[in-house]
């Protein structure tokens, strides 16, 4: 049985995971779902705190502390294990699991945003895919609408299949701004490859208009039990 919620991963860093996660959270809230959020580990954290985690907290409208939402925070903008080592620390996955359990007991559903892609290392011998599995979560992959996305997306999906992780779907994200003709041709091909696995397409204009939550096929995710817990 999977946990009630979903783990958001990406084909790369900067592909729009936080935007997609916040859009999903808002879409679920519109349907009356009590949603908790978590960014287990965030790197590149400065004086203003963990910005991704704060965005998730704002989207969910929860009173959970930022330390609960993001228990592991590191200054260096690098893979979590690298950023932790820079500070003489280690990534404590037990802290993550305990905090996840606390938030899961408090909310009906949890949306967890990973750092980078599926193979980004966390603790020694572990990566983001291992973390998703340890939390018993299905996965949504956020893929960039740009050249290279076919290879990155299909490689990520094959790794998910190899590990037998439950796939909730793929969200396509226009994270780089306007699309070139080449980008659009690539995107059309990827749509054909993925078919019904696509559960949303987020364009920058929808982000600017604050309508990104309308771009997620949340009713299909809920009706097909793609968000776990059944």
Number of C-alpha atoms within 10 A of each C-alpha: 8 17 18 20 25 29 28 29 30 28 25 22 15 16 24 22 29 24 22 27 28 23 26 25 28 25 22 20 16 11 10 9 14 17 23 27 33 27 29 24 23 27 22 16 15 13 6 7 16 23 15 22 25 19 16 27 23 15 21 22 16 15 9 15 11 16 15 20 25 23 19 21 21 25 18 18 13 17 21 28 21 20 22 22 13 14 11 8 12 17 21 15 17 9 14 22 15 12 19 23 14 12 20 19 12 14 15 14 23 25 24 26 30 23 29 22 24 24 18 20 21 24 18 9 7 14 19 22 23 18 21 22 17 11 17 20 28 24 28 26 29 32 28 28 28 23 16 11 19 21 11 16 21 16 13 21 19 11 14 18 12 9 12 10 19 20 20 24 23 24 27 27 22 21 19 14 12 14 16 12 9 11 18 15 13 17 20 12 12 19 14 10 13 15 10 10 15 21 21 22 20 25 20 17 13 14 16 9 8 11 17 23 24 16 19 25 17 22 13 12 15 12 9 11 14 22 28 22 16 9
